[in-house]
Amino acid sequence: MTLYIGREASKLWKRICAETTTEINLLVDNWKYLLAGLVCQYIHGLAARGVHYLHRPGPTLQDLGFMLLPELGQDKAYMSETLFTFIFLSFFLWTFHPFILKSKKIYTVLVWCRVLSFLVFSQMLRILTFYSTQLPGPNYHCREGSKLATLPRPHSAVEVLFINFPRGVLYGCGDLIFSSHMIFTLVFVRTYQKYGTRRFIKQCGWLLAVIQSLLIIASRKHYTVDVVVAWYTVNLVVFFIDKKLPELPDRTSGNLPLLLPVSSKDKEARTKEENHKLLNGNSVDPADWRQRTQVNGKVQEDGNVHADNAMNGA
């Protein structure tokens, strides 16, 4: 038993080391995209903090979802945040499964480049939307009479730039249309829908997205329109951006060697090499380099020697 555990631990360690080397090579080529995506996350938080200064509390707007779903109350408002945390952590851990599991379909660095691109474009549309029109917040801390509903003018730029994390994120007002929680949820679910391998988990993902939508409305964190707009906007953004991005290399074929995605420099070098071969009259495809042998003054291909029908004396 101890020998088996030691053998498996050794295999796991080798797998982790090999995957780490692969991901580091990918990170060297794609760190700019990841950094840009993370910077945009900060800009999105900064924009949400800024609109809080413009928020003016008022009567809660008439909402169909509020009429149909009973209000959870402040003591149960944590339910939607708990479910969102579960979805976020589950997806985050899944993106790192290639380091441990044998069966793998994605590269961690590349899938996060893709996810961040979906998030950034969706959040850009969100910023434009909630700055266009500020609605009175339906959340408890955004209603009339709450001290958190409005923010005093900042004393310095530093106060704005630090966005009072995490309190400023949890108790923001004015950034309503459309729901940021639903942006993350739908991007994660759609990504796993495409690159995940478990059908049951895919179905559970969509079910959790629906439950998350209902909990957000029932806890009065957003109007129903904020959730509805998120559903069709995020899905459209993912659909069109996904078509523009290069497809991730497939890792499911166990018989093929592990090949890294070709970087731009490698592509340029390969293109120059192919053009050089074409100018010299050589074939580009190595499969066309057949072995040729010369027999009786005639060149034969594929190493097949054909004997002459007319032999000496026959």
Legacy VTK file of the C-alpha trace (Angstrom):
# vtk DataFile Version 3.0
C-alpha trace
ASCII
DATASET POLYDATA
POINTS 314 float
0.000 0.000 0.000
2.805 2.387 0.904
4.631 1.518 -2.326
1.468 2.268 -4.352
0.941 5.629 -2.647
4.579 6.559 -3.197
4.380 5.603 -6.888
1.195 7.612 -7.446
2.595 10.585 -5.549
5.676 10.496 -7.766
3.509 10.435 -10.899
1.421 13.331 -9.597
4.498 15.384 -8.835
5.911 14.773 -12.319
2.558 15.742 -13.822
2.462 18.967 -11.809
6.033 19.848 -12.795
5.394 19.159 -16.497
2.165 21.174 -16.484
3.832 24.031 -14.612
6.553 24.218 -17.249
3.960 24.258 -20.008
1.861 26.954 -18.337
4.909 29.126 -17.614
5.818 29.062 -21.312
2.272 30.112 -22.151
2.347 32.804 -19.466
5.501 34.300 -20.978
3.669 34.722 -24.295
0.309 35.860 -22.880
1.055 37.791 -19.656
0.132 41.091 -21.307
-3.417 39.893 -21.971
-3.849 38.637 -18.419
-2.466 41.856 -16.952
-4.733 43.957 -19.166
-7.736 41.905 -18.075
-6.895 42.361 -14.392
-6.369 46.097 -14.858
-9.801 46.304 -16.494
-11.278 44.588 -13.437
-9.907 47.418 -11.316
-11.236 50.017 -13.759
-14.662 48.383 -13.557
-14.558 48.574 -9.753
-13.427 52.192 -9.947
-16.325 53.044 -12.271
-18.807 51.351 -9.940
-17.381 53.347 -7.038
-17.628 56.567 -9.036
-21.304 56.129 -9.895
-22.061 55.762 -6.179
-21.211 59.461 -5.791
-23.947 60.232 -8.341
-26.566 57.974 -6.766
-29.668 59.620 -5.317
-32.007 57.396 -3.296
-35.692 57.398 -4.106
-38.799 55.249 -4.061
-38.274 51.700 -5.299
-39.453 51.338 -8.874
-42.333 49.084 -9.799
-40.894 45.698 -10.705
-42.561 42.503 -11.901
-39.944 40.307 -10.228
-40.540 42.037 -6.901
-44.253 41.283 -7.242
-43.720 37.592 -8.017
-40.823 36.763 -5.679
-41.175 37.254 -1.925
-38.546 39.452 -0.319
-35.863 37.464 1.470
-35.038 40.199 3.958
-31.737 41.542 5.210
-31.059 38.493 7.377
-31.109 36.201 4.297
-29.396 38.507 1.829
-26.241 36.415 2.198
-27.799 33.555 0.203
-27.082 35.047 -3.216
-23.529 35.968 -2.214
-22.913 32.460 -0.880
-24.079 30.874 -4.135
-21.991 33.298 -6.189
-18.913 32.504 -4.102
-19.506 28.789 -4.665
-19.809 29.271 -8.448
-16.705 31.472 -8.578
-14.511 29.132 -6.521
-15.747 26.032 -8.366
-14.873 27.517 -11.744
-11.531 28.849 -10.496
-10.497 25.438 -9.191
-11.685 23.720 -12.381
-9.382 25.887 -14.513
-6.411 24.457 -12.580
-7.408 20.806 -12.950
-4.801 20.156 -15.720
-2.118 20.354 -13.028
-3.535 17.301 -11.254
-5.753 15.201 -13.524
-4.603 13.090 -16.463
-7.628 13.881 -18.601
-7.396 17.530 -19.598
-8.890 19.648 -22.345
-7.665 23.175 -21.595
-4.584 25.209 -20.814
-5.115 27.285 -17.660
-3.439 30.431 -18.994
-5.279 30.355 -22.308
-8.705 29.737 -20.815
-8.265 32.669 -18.403
-7.220 34.910 -21.309
-10.483 33.947 -22.954
-12.573 34.433 -19.802
-11.073 37.854 -19.091
-11.805 38.999 -22.644
-15.479 38.054 -22.167
-15.588 39.843 -18.829
-13.905 43.005 -20.103
-16.235 43.518 -23.067
-19.304 42.806 -20.930
-18.132 45.190 -18.224
-17.450 47.941 -20.745
-21.074 47.736 -21.858
-22.155 47.677 -18.212
-20.212 50.859 -17.395
-21.741 52.685 -20.359
-25.193 51.556 -19.274
-25.223 52.451 -15.590
-23.558 55.822 -16.216
-26.211 56.661 -18.818
-29.079 56.460 -16.301
-28.865 56.193 -12.513
-31.824 54.356 -11.023
-32.699 54.494 -7.298
-31.153 51.393 -5.772
-33.564 48.726 -4.447
-31.028 47.280 -1.996
-31.526 48.013 1.699
-28.450 50.191 2.105
-29.375 52.189 -1.018
-32.860 53.228 0.069
-33.976 56.562 1.474
-32.865 57.088 5.045
-29.750 54.903 4.795
-26.416 56.571 5.512
-24.766 54.448 2.830
-27.189 55.512 0.084
-25.123 58.570 -0.807
-21.432 59.281 -0.529
-19.931 62.639 0.484
-17.585 64.318 -1.926
-14.146 62.693 -1.748
-11.417 64.666 -0.005
-8.687 63.375 -2.319
-8.122 61.266 -5.403
-6.581 58.542 -3.250
-9.930 58.025 -1.541
-11.515 57.288 -4.909
-8.670 55.195 -6.307
-8.653 52.790 -3.369
-12.452 52.297 -3.823
-12.742 51.497 -0.098
-12.201 47.771 -0.782
-13.992 45.541 0.142
-16.673 47.640 1.850
-17.048 49.915 -1.150
-17.681 46.894 -3.390
-20.193 45.217 -1.071
-22.177 48.354 -0.302
-22.186 50.085 -3.662
-25.213 51.855 -5.126
-26.152 53.070 -8.594
-24.370 50.396 -10.667
-27.543 48.533 -11.537
-28.002 47.849 -15.241
-26.808 45.242 -15.634
-25.876 42.779 -12.890
-22.137 42.203 -12.426
-22.801 38.970 -10.547
-24.646 37.631 -13.578
-21.786 38.647 -15.886
-19.350 36.451 -13.983
-21.859 33.642 -13.533
-22.854 33.426 -17.190
-19.281 33.741 -18.479
-18.197 30.897 -16.198
-21.150 28.693 -17.122
-20.723 29.267 -20.856
-16.994 28.592 -20.666
-17.529 25.287 -18.900
-20.326 24.480 -21.345
-17.770 24.626 -24.155
-14.655 23.210 -22.529
-16.031 21.086 -19.688
-16.436 17.338 -20.045
-19.139 16.471 -17.489
-22.644 16.799 -18.881
-24.211 16.682 -15.417
-22.049 19.601 -14.230
-23.009 21.599 -17.319
-26.691 21.124 -16.529
-26.100 22.012 -12.884
-24.244 25.147 -13.996
-27.215 26.484 -15.939
-29.545 25.561 -13.074
-27.352 27.466 -10.615
-27.348 30.469 -12.963
-31.153 30.516 -12.914
-31.233 30.149 -9.114
-28.653 32.930 -8.813
-30.875 35.200 -10.900
-33.898 34.537 -8.692
-31.913 35.060 -5.477
-30.548 38.397 -6.700
-34.075 39.635 -7.377
-35.523 38.161 -4.177
-32.796 39.784 -2.072
-33.591 43.111 -3.817
-29.999 43.666 -4.912
-31.073 44.380 -8.472
-34.217 45.087 -10.422
-35.469 42.344 -12.703
-34.391 44.335 -15.764
-30.784 44.227 -14.542
-30.839 40.437 -14.566
-32.773 40.088 -17.826
-30.439 42.441 -19.693
-27.444 40.521 -18.338
-28.793 37.224 -19.676
-29.022 38.275 -23.317
-26.138 40.787 -23.327
-23.514 38.469 -21.851
-24.569 35.543 -24.029
-24.339 37.711 -27.153
-20.959 39.119 -26.122
-19.553 35.637 -25.493
-21.011 34.363 -28.777
-19.421 37.073 -30.941
-16.105 37.441 -29.087
-15.633 33.673 -29.058
-15.839 33.645 -32.859
-13.107 36.281 -33.129
-10.663 34.586 -30.773
-8.411 31.723 -31.930
-9.643 28.331 -30.817
-7.888 26.635 -27.930
-5.731 23.628 -28.881
-7.361 20.274 -28.168
-5.653 18.192 -25.483
-8.124 15.307 -25.360
-6.251 13.050 -27.808
-3.950 10.988 -25.639
-2.097 9.434 -28.610
-0.791 12.735 -29.893
2.233 14.435 -28.338
1.639 17.471 -26.175
2.008 20.447 -28.460
2.070 24.028 -27.270
0.077 26.670 -29.112
2.195 28.402 -31.716
3.204 31.912 -30.734
3.287 34.816 -33.170
7.072 34.636 -33.447
6.963 30.940 -34.254
4.277 31.552 -36.858
6.396 34.225 -38.590
9.483 32.006 -38.541
7.534 29.074 -39.947
6.030 31.247 -42.683
9.463 32.524 -43.737
10.826 28.980 -43.786
7.969 27.762 -45.975
8.380 30.677 -48.392
12.102 29.975 -48.627
11.440 26.332 -49.470
8.909 27.283 -52.123
11.369 29.676 -53.760
13.965 26.903 -53.902
11.498 24.543 -55.508
11.186 22.288 -52.465
7.969 20.909 -51.101
6.675 22.465 -47.858
5.011 19.363 -46.514
7.560 16.905 -45.067
5.177 14.096 -45.973
5.978 14.793 -49.627
9.678 14.149 -49.101
9.579 10.566 -50.370
12.677 8.472 -50.570
13.833 8.089 -54.160
16.124 5.374 -55.439
17.737 4.992 -58.826
17.503 1.644 -60.601
18.796 1.042 -64.134
18.993 4.783 -64.720
15.380 5.363 -63.676
14.265 7.136 -60.512
11.720 5.178 -58.441
9.620 6.700 -55.625
8.649 5.378 -52.182
11.579 2.938 -52.214
9.684 0.542 -54.506
11.905 -1.098 -57.111
10.112 -2.409 -60.164
11.990 -5.088 -62.069
12.094 -4.829 -65.829
9.855 -7.247 -67.650
12.569 -8.041 -70.125
15.391 -9.781 -68.344
18.649 -10.909 -69.918
17.980 -13.958 -71.984
14.266 -14.011 -71.170
LINES 1 315
314 0 1 2 3 4 5 6 7 8 9 10 11 12 13 14 15 16 17 18 19 20 21 22 23 24 25 26 27 28 29 30 31 32 33 34 35 36 37 38 39 40 41 42 43 44 45 46 47 48 49 50 51 52 53 54 55 56 57 58 59 60 61 62 63 64 65 66 67 68 69 70 71 72 73 74 75 76 77 78 79 80 81 82 83 84 85 86 87 88 89 90 91 92 93 94 95 96 97 98 99 100 101 102 103 104 105 106 107 108 109 110 111 112 113 114 115 116 117 118 119 120 121 122 123 124 125 126 127 128 129 130 131 132 133 134 135 136 137 138 139 140 141 142 143 144 145 146 147 148 149 150 151 152 153 154 155 156 157 158 159 160 161 162 163 164 165 166 167 168 169 170 171 172 173 174 175 176 177 178 179 180 181 182 183 184 185 186 187 188 189 190 191 192 193 194 195 196 197 198 199 200 201 202 203 204 205 206 207 208 209 210 211 212 213 214 215 216 217 218 219 220 221 222 223 224 225 226 227 228 229 230 231 232 233 234 235 236 237 238 239 240 241 242 243 244 245 246 247 248 249 250 251 252 253 254 255 256 257 258 259 260 261 262 263 264 265 266 267 268 269 270 271 272 273 274 275 276 277 278 279 280 281 282 283 284 285 286 287 288 289 290 291 292 293 294 295 296 297 298 299 300 301 302 303 304 305 306 307 308 309 310 311 312 313
